[in-house]
């Protein structure tokens, strides 16, 4: 069997490191062809020495020399730098699939390049579909590039509809943990700290996505992502707060039947399923014991978690509004992590940016880039 060559965009992050573990468990099937990072050049060098990729890319070219020095004894590994190098490396002929595990808007351009090169996309960068879902779907269809979701929720939905053919989806039941502030009274959110928000009850994720989970903006992103992945309008997507994070999501069909995917909170499962679909391969790890878990479901509080409501507003308005919302969120999220604004300011900054930014109903790629830049400027001024 020919080994599948994998390019991991964002190999030093949470998804990237777990993907490398999956590759380690199946060395007869998968091989890391290229690994990339933004700033963590030392970790990237360690990964390169362990997994022997053909190439590595450090997006922040300020770290190029340092990375080259660390890999001086490995002339077989090519070292590239800069954001354009990300766009170029994903088109390399040997690559079979690209895992887009980068965080934020930065993942959009290399994902588009990979799609145009007809690569299989294992999509973990949710912002790609949040910002430009219509464009991505069009390009994927034109270039016959399959997109397999890696987010645990979207993987669960995908797994629930496999074998259903053209059967109509009546409703998507998108689960959410509720984050660390699920039980905290709304009036106390104004004083929560960065450390409080980073203390997620069930998932171990990167800092940016953990804050997004605390505000429930992450779930808003996932609503938009589900809308484009599965062709279901937002009004047919229901968010359920499920603190145990056992039911990763479910699908209700026209006859009232509901299919769900359950499992322990382990991102390696959806990563591996995206790699191996339609096969299921063995995976080392914990197994679900339903005798040990009560499964609870609650409605989300859209007044308390304003970011989730803003996401529904953005997808309803359409056009470039989700792009604007995402850019504002990236600025506000980072500001909160750097103690430059309060927790409640995140939603305020996003909402005011959405009100001030230029709206375009029919954006193209260049317009998305312009909208992203404009929204970032507005959001920065609002901090």
Buried (B, 14 or more C-beta within 10 A) or exposed (E): EEBBBBBBBBBBBBBBBBBBBBBEBBEEBBBBBBBBBBEBBBBBBEBBBEBEBBBBBBBBBEBBEEBBEBBEEBEEBBBBBBBBBBBBBBBBEEBBBBBBBBBBBBBBBBBBBBBBBEBBBBBBBBBBBBBBBBBBBEBBEEBEBBBBBBBBBBBBBBBBBEEEEEEEBBBBBBBBBBBBBBEEEEEEBEEBEBEBBBBBBBBEBBBBBBBBBBBBBBBBBBBBBBBBBBEBEBEBBBBBBBBBBBBBBBBBBEEEEEBBBBBBBBBBBBBBBBBBBEEEEEBEEEEEEEEEBEEEEEEBBBEBBBBBBBBBBBBEBBBBBBBBBBBBBBBBBBBBBEEEBBBBBBBBBBBBBBEBBEBBEEBEBEBBBBBBEBBBBBBBEBB
